[in-house]
Amino acid sequence: MSAAPSVGPLLGLVLVALTAVAALLVRLGRLGLSREVAVAAVRAALQLAAVSLLIAAVLGNAGWTGLFIAGMVVVATATAGRRVTGSVRGRAWWAAVPIVAGVAPVLALLLASTVVPPRPVAVLPIAGIFVGGAMTATALTGRRAVDELRTRHGEYEAGLSLGMMPRDAALEVCRSAGALALVPALDQTRTVGLVTLPGAFVGVLLGGADPIEAGATQLLVLVGLLAIEAVAVLITLELVATGRLRDHRSDHRPDGRPG
C-alpha cells in the first residue's frame, strides 16, 4: 500500500482550506501578505503539476536533467537577486555567483566520489535541494546586509573616517547578516530526527529504502547544505560589500542623499 497522499478531489479541498486559513490569519494579523500567500499556493500547484508532467522525460535523459538543473539555477538566481535588489535586472544577476559557487563543487564532489550515483533519478532531487538552500542563504544574507548598510550608514562612514577601505567598512557593518542567514541550516541540522523528519529522509523512505539508507541520505544532504550555504553567505557578503549585489537605495544615506 502506498504511503503517499491520495490524489483526488479531497486532496484539493484540503489544500484550498489550508491556503484559505493561512491567508486569513495573515490578513487578521495585518501582515500585508494575505494575497501573496494565496498566489504562492496557486503558483506551487501549477508549477508542481507542470513538473510532474515533465519529470518522467527529464529523468530519462542525462542531457535533459542537466538542462533542468540549469533552469533551477536561473530561477533561483532571479528569485534571490530580486529579493536583494528589488528587480531582476542589472545587479540582481550577481546572485548567480554565490549559488553556483556553493552548489557546483559540492555536487561535483558527490558525483566524482560516487557517493551519489551518476543517474538522473539520484542527481536531480539532491541538486534541487542544494540549489534551493543556496538561494535561501543568498537571499537572506543579501537582504539583511543591504538593510544593515542602510540603517547603520553612520557606522559605515565612521569606518571610512578611520581610514578603512569601503569594502572593509561595509563588511564590518553587514557581517552579522551572514551569521543570521546560517541559523536556519544550523538549527535544522542540530534538530534533525528530534523535531522534524526532513524531505530527503521521507522521500527515500517513500521510495522503498530502509531507514538506515534514508538517514544516510539525509545526513549527506544536511552536511552538503551547510557547506553550500557557508560558501553562498561569504560570497554574498563580499558582493554586497563591494557594491556588485546591492539595492540601488542602499547607495544612499537614510535621508536619501548620495552615500
C-alpha positions as CSV (number, residue, x, y, z in Angstrom):
1,M,0.0,0.0,0.0
2,S,1.4,3.4,-1.0
3,A,2.3,5.9,1.8
4,A,1.8,8.9,-0.5
5,P,-1.3,11.1,-0.1
6,S,-4.3,10.1,-2.3
7,V,-4.6,12.4,-5.3
8,G,-8.2,13.4,-5.9
9,P,-10.9,16.0,-5.1
10,L,-10.5,15.5,-1.3
11,L,-6.8,16.5,-1.5
12,G,-7.8,19.6,-3.5
13,L,-10.3,20.6,-0.9
14,V,-7.8,20.2,1.9
15,L,-5.2,22.3,0.1
16,V,-7.8,25.0,-0.6
17,A,-8.8,25.0,3.1
18,L,-5.3,25.3,4.4
19,T,-4.5,28.1,2.0
20,A,-7.6,30.0,3.0
21,V,-6.8,29.6,6.7
22,A,-3.2,30.8,6.2
23,A,-4.3,33.8,4.1
24,L,-7.0,34.7,6.7
25,L,-4.6,34.5,9.6
26,V,-2.1,36.7,7.8
27,R,-4.8,39.2,7.0
28,L,-6.1,39.2,10.6
29,G,-2.6,39.8,11.8
30,R,-2.3,42.8,9.4
31,L,1.0,41.4,8.0
32,G,0.1,42.6,4.5
33,L,0.9,39.3,2.8
34,S,-2.5,37.6,2.5
35,R,-2.6,38.0,-1.3
36,E,1.0,36.7,-1.5
37,V,0.0,33.5,0.5
38,A,-2.8,32.7,-1.9
39,V,-0.7,33.5,-5.0
40,A,2.2,31.3,-3.7
41,A,-0.1,28.4,-3.1
42,V,-1.6,28.6,-6.6
43,R,1.8,29.0,-8.2
44,A,3.1,26.0,-6.3
45,A,0.1,23.9,-7.5
46,L,0.6,24.9,-11.2
47,Q,4.4,24.6,-11.1
48,L,4.3,21.1,-9.5
49,A,1.6,20.0,-12.0
50,A,3.9,21.1,-14.9
51,V,7.0,19.5,-13.3
52,S,5.1,16.2,-12.7
53,L,4.3,16.1,-16.4
54,L,7.9,16.8,-17.4
55,I,9.8,14.8,-14.8
56,A,9.5,11.4,-16.5
57,A,11.0,12.7,-19.7
58,V,13.7,14.6,-17.8
59,L,14.7,11.7,-15.7
60,G,15.1,9.5,-18.8
61,N,17.9,11.6,-20.3
62,A,21.1,13.0,-18.7
63,G,21.1,16.0,-21.0
64,W,17.6,17.0,-20.1
65,T,18.4,16.5,-16.5
66,G,21.4,18.9,-16.8
67,L,19.2,21.4,-18.6
68,F,16.5,21.1,-15.9
69,I,19.1,21.8,-13.2
70,A,20.4,24.8,-15.1
71,G,16.8,26.1,-15.2
72,M,16.6,25.7,-11.5
73,V,19.7,27.9,-11.1
74,V,18.3,30.6,-13.3
75,V,15.1,30.7,-11.4
76,A,16.9,30.7,-8.0
77,T,19.2,33.5,-9.2
78,A,16.2,35.6,-10.3
79,T,14.4,35.0,-7.0
80,A,17.4,35.8,-4.8
81,G,18.5,38.7,-6.9
82,R,15.1,40.3,-6.8
83,R,14.9,39.8,-3.1
84,V,18.2,41.7,-2.6
85,T,18.0,44.4,-5.3
86,G,14.2,44.8,-5.8
87,S,14.4,43.8,-9.5
88,V,15.6,41.1,-11.8
89,R,17.8,43.4,-13.9
90,G,21.4,44.5,-13.7
91,R,23.0,43.8,-10.4
92,A,20.4,41.1,-9.5
93,W,22.2,38.5,-11.7
94,W,25.3,38.7,-9.5
95,A,23.2,36.4,-7.3
96,A,24.2,33.5,-9.6
97,V,27.8,33.7,-8.3
98,P,27.2,32.5,-4.7
99,I,24.5,30.0,-5.8
100,V,26.8,28.3,-8.4
101,A,29.9,28.6,-6.4
102,G,28.2,26.9,-3.5
103,V,26.4,24.1,-5.3
104,A,28.8,23.2,-8.2
105,P,31.8,21.9,-6.1
106,V,29.7,20.0,-3.6
107,L,27.6,18.3,-6.3
108,A,30.8,17.6,-8.3
109,L,32.4,16.0,-5.2
110,L,29.4,13.8,-4.5
111,L,29.3,12.6,-8.1
112,A,33.1,12.1,-8.5
113,S,33.2,10.1,-5.3
114,T,30.2,8.1,-6.5
115,V,28.5,8.7,-3.1
116,V,25.6,9.9,-5.2
117,P,25.1,7.5,-8.2
118,P,25.5,9.4,-11.6
119,R,21.9,8.7,-12.5
120,P,19.3,11.4,-13.2
121,V,16.9,10.0,-10.7
122,A,19.5,10.4,-7.9
123,V,21.1,13.6,-9.1
124,L,18.1,15.8,-9.8
125,P,16.4,15.8,-6.3
126,I,19.7,16.4,-4.5
127,A,20.6,19.2,-6.9
128,G,17.2,20.7,-6.4
129,I,17.6,20.7,-2.6
130,F,21.1,22.2,-2.9
131,V,20.1,25.0,-5.3
132,G,17.2,25.8,-3.0
133,G,19.4,26.1,0.0
134,A,21.9,28.3,-1.8
135,M,19.1,30.5,-3.0
136,T,17.7,31.0,0.5
137,A,21.1,31.7,2.0
138,T,21.9,34.2,-0.7
139,A,18.6,36.0,-0.4
140,L,18.7,36.2,3.4
141,T,22.3,37.3,3.5
142,G,21.9,39.9,0.8
143,R,18.6,41.4,2.1
144,R,19.9,41.6,5.7
145,A,23.2,43.0,4.6
146,V,21.6,45.7,2.5
147,D,19.3,46.6,5.3
148,E,22.2,46.9,7.7
149,L,24.2,49.1,5.4
150,R,21.1,51.4,5.0
151,T,20.2,51.7,8.7
152,R,23.7,51.8,10.1
153,H,25.2,54.1,7.5
154,G,26.7,56.2,10.2
155,E,28.9,53.3,11.4
156,Y,30.0,52.7,7.8
157,E,31.0,56.4,7.4
158,A,32.8,56.2,10.8
159,G,34.8,53.3,9.4
160,L,35.8,55.3,6.4
161,S,36.8,58.2,8.6
162,L,39.2,55.9,10.4
163,G,40.9,55.0,7.1
164,M,39.2,51.8,6.3
165,M,38.6,50.8,2.7
166,P,34.9,51.0,1.6
167,R,34.7,47.2,1.3
168,D,36.2,46.6,4.8
169,A,33.9,49.3,6.4
170,A,30.9,47.7,4.7
171,L,31.8,44.2,5.9
172,E,32.2,45.4,9.5
173,V,28.6,46.6,9.3
174,C,26.9,43.8,7.5
175,R,28.9,40.7,8.6
176,S,26.3,39.9,11.2
177,A,23.8,39.3,8.4
178,G,25.7,36.3,7.3
179,A,25.6,34.7,10.8
180,L,21.9,35.2,11.0
181,A,21.4,33.7,7.5
182,L,23.1,30.4,8.6
183,V,20.9,29.9,11.6
184,P,18.1,28.0,9.8
185,A,20.5,25.5,8.3
186,L,22.3,25.1,11.6
187,D,19.1,24.6,13.6
188,Q,17.8,22.1,11.0
189,T,21.0,20.1,11.3
190,R,21.1,20.2,15.1
191,T,17.5,19.0,15.5
192,V,17.1,16.6,12.6
193,G,15.3,13.5,13.7
194,L,14.3,15.1,17.0
195,V,12.0,17.9,15.8
196,T,11.4,17.1,12.1
197,L,12.0,14.4,9.5
198,P,13.2,16.4,6.5
199,G,12.2,15.9,2.9
200,A,15.1,13.7,1.7
201,F,14.6,11.3,4.6
202,V,10.9,11.0,4.0
203,G,11.4,10.8,0.2
204,V,13.9,8.0,0.3
205,L,11.6,6.1,2.7
206,L,8.6,6.5,0.4
207,G,10.8,5.3,-2.4
208,G,11.2,1.9,-0.6
209,A,14.6,2.3,1.0
210,D,15.2,1.2,4.6
211,P,15.6,3.7,7.5
212,I,19.4,3.4,7.6
213,E,19.7,4.3,3.9
214,A,17.2,7.2,4.4
215,G,19.2,8.5,7.4
216,A,22.5,8.4,5.5
217,T,20.9,10.3,2.5
218,Q,19.5,12.9,4.8
219,L,22.8,13.4,6.6
220,L,24.6,13.8,3.3
221,V,22.1,16.4,2.3
222,L,22.3,18.4,5.5
223,V,26.1,18.4,5.7
224,G,26.2,19.3,2.0
225,L,23.8,22.2,2.6
226,L,26.0,23.5,5.5
227,A,29.0,23.7,3.1
228,I,27.0,25.2,0.3
229,E,25.3,27.8,2.4
230,A,28.6,28.8,4.1
231,V,30.1,29.5,0.7
232,A,27.0,31.3,-0.5
233,V,26.9,33.5,2.6
234,L,30.6,34.5,2.4
235,I,30.4,35.3,-1.3
236,T,27.1,37.3,-1.0
237,L,28.6,39.4,1.8
238,E,31.6,40.1,-0.5
239,L,29.3,41.1,-3.4
240,V,27.2,43.4,-1.2
241,A,30.2,45.0,0.5
242,T,31.8,45.8,-2.9
243,G,28.5,47.1,-4.3
244,R,28.0,44.5,-7.0
245,L,24.9,43.0,-5.5
246,R,23.1,45.8,-3.8
247,D,19.7,47.5,-3.9
248,H,20.2,50.9,-5.6
249,R,18.6,52.5,-2.5
250,S,21.5,51.2,-0.3
251,D,23.8,53.5,-2.2
252,H,22.2,56.4,-0.4
253,R,22.0,57.6,3.2
254,P,18.7,57.1,5.1
255,D,17.8,60.7,4.3
256,G,18.0,59.9,0.6
257,R,21.3,61.8,-0.2
258,P,24.1,60.0,-2.0
259,G,26.4,58.0,0.2
